[in-house]
């Protein structure tokens, strides 16, 4: 997670022609960890929830994702990341 105050929407990660957002910037760490833990490649993506900007300047750039994968040994692994993380300890709004 990258705290929302640490990255602005003008950052390279939110430029659709360069990186497309969170999945391109952060997911490699999640997916590498899952492959290491399961010692296998995922067989199927069971779900993927993506939150993306809708304004024209950043359209189609995701800022948050959560995904679930099925691995060959009947295990499932979850991956998630955000470039707009909450900086409050509880993660809850006040």
C-alpha positions in Angstrom: 0.0 0.0 0.0 1.1 3.5 -0.8 -0.5 6.2 1.4 -2.7 8.5 -0.6 -0.7 11.5 0.6 2.6 10.1 -0.8 1.5 10.0 -4.4 -0.5 12.6 -6.5 -2.7 11.8 -9.5 0.0 13.6 -11.6 2.4 10.7 -10.8 3.6 8.4 -13.6 1.6 5.5 -12.1 -1.6 7.3 -13.1 -0.7 8.0 -16.7 -2.6 5.5 -18.8 -0.2 5.6 -21.7 2.8 4.8 -19.4 1.7 2.4 -16.6 -2.1 2.1 -16.2 -2.0 2.3 -12.4 -1.8 0.0 -9.4 -1.8 -3.4 -11.2 1.2 -2.5 -13.4 3.0 -0.7 -10.6 2.5 -2.9 -7.6 1.0 -6.3 -8.5 4.3 -7.9 -9.4 5.2 -8.0 -5.7 1.9 -9.7 -4.7 2.1 -12.2 -7.6 5.7 -13.0 -6.9 5.0 -13.7 -3.3 2.0 -15.9 -4.1 4.1 -18.0 -6.6 6.8 -18.4 -4.0 4.4 -19.4 -1.2 2.5 -22.0 -3.4 5.6 -22.9 -5.4 3.4 -22.9 -8.5 1.8 -20.7 -11.1 -1.9 -19.9 -10.6 -4.3 -22.0 -12.7 -7.2 -19.5 -12.6 -8.1 -16.0 -11.5 -11.3 -16.5 -9.5 -12.1 -12.9 -9.0 -10.7 -9.4 -9.6 -12.1 -6.2 -8.2 -10.6 -3.1 -9.6 -11.3 0.6 -8.7 -10.3 3.0 -11.4 -10.5 6.8 -12.0 -13.3 8.0 -14.2 -12.1 11.6 -14.9 -10.8 12.1 -18.4 -7.2 12.9 -17.4 -6.7 9.5 -15.6 -9.5 7.4 -17.2 -8.9 3.7 -17.0 -6.0 4.0 -14.5 -6.7 1.8 -11.5 -5.8 2.9 -8.0 -6.9 -0.2 -6.1 -7.2 -3.9 -6.8 -8.1 -7.1 -5.0 -7.8 -10.5 -6.8 -8.1 -14.2 -5.8 -6.3 -17.0 -7.6 -6.6 -20.8 -7.6 -3.4 -22.8 -7.5 -2.8 -26.4 -8.5 -2.6 -27.7 -5.0 -6.2 -26.7 -4.3 -5.0 -23.6 -2.5 -6.3 -20.1 -3.1 -4.3 -16.9 -2.8 -5.4 -13.3 -2.4 -3.5 -10.3 -3.8 -4.4 -6.7 -3.2 -2.8 -3.3 -3.4 -3.6 0.4 -3.6 -2.0 3.6 -4.6 -4.6 5.5 -2.5 -4.1 3.9 0.9 -5.6 5.3 4.0 -3.0 6.8 6.3 -5.1 6.5 9.5 -4.1 3.6 11.7 -7.5 2.1 11.8 -8.2 2.6 8.1 -11.6 3.9 9.0 -12.9 7.3 8.2 -13.6 9.8 11.0 
